[in-house]
């Protein structure tokens, strides 16, 4: 009993007590994870603002085009009627007269959406990344920091006494936990590969299917499949009159107009032999 009492006395003494309470939170979190109470969709350490919801990734319904709202179509956000938003089922099929596309499977757009082009939610900047602790989820990095700091401070508390010495233990615990965590996250980062967000450039060179009645120099929408197998409804235009580009026909995306915020397409039949 004396040993147990000494353990709790050390765990609740300065500086170990500071990490003991944090360790309780960490252990409780992982217990909930094991029990299935939480979904493991944590942001990566030091990579962006960090959304815990997997729906903030560009998923099965990408919305790219000319929009300025949360979902990129040609409109300015929202899921309205009146020809400004078309609420799709799978992958964001747009209505023929609409000017924005909203997919049913929940992706996020660029330019004001949850994920911007070149700004993945999981792999950019942040305090932990600056400390060399990036590449793993924030929860993993923080858990390692807390656990290592707790063990070092507990050992130091048992071996020392007095405020000056305990203050030194606190400083050593912080440095040791950072150094140990930095060593551990390097191999662990291989278990958490970076999810590259889908960008507009990924659609250039791909074949799309026209989803509006026609595609002209000023109007048109098409569905395209991204490299990860997900689909998106995008704004498309032609350089000239292409009467053959009607609903259901295939076209090749050959460029993106940054000023008009739409893709340029030309008729393309994938069944025809090359040349």
Secondary structure, 3 states (H helix, E strand, C coil): CHHHHHHHHHHCCCCHHHHHHHHHHHHHHHHHHHCCCCCCCCCECCCCCCCCCHHHCCCCEEEECCCCCCCCCCCCCCCCCCCCCEECCCCCCCCCCCCCEECCCCCCCCCCCCCECCECCCCCCCHHHHCCCCCCEHHHHHHHHHHHHHHHHHHHHHHCCCHHHHHHHHHHHHHHHHHHHHHHHHHHHHHCCCCCCCCHHHHCCCEEEECCCECCCCCCEEEEECCCCCEEEEEEECCCCCCCCECCCEEEEEEEECCCCEEEEEECCCCCCCC
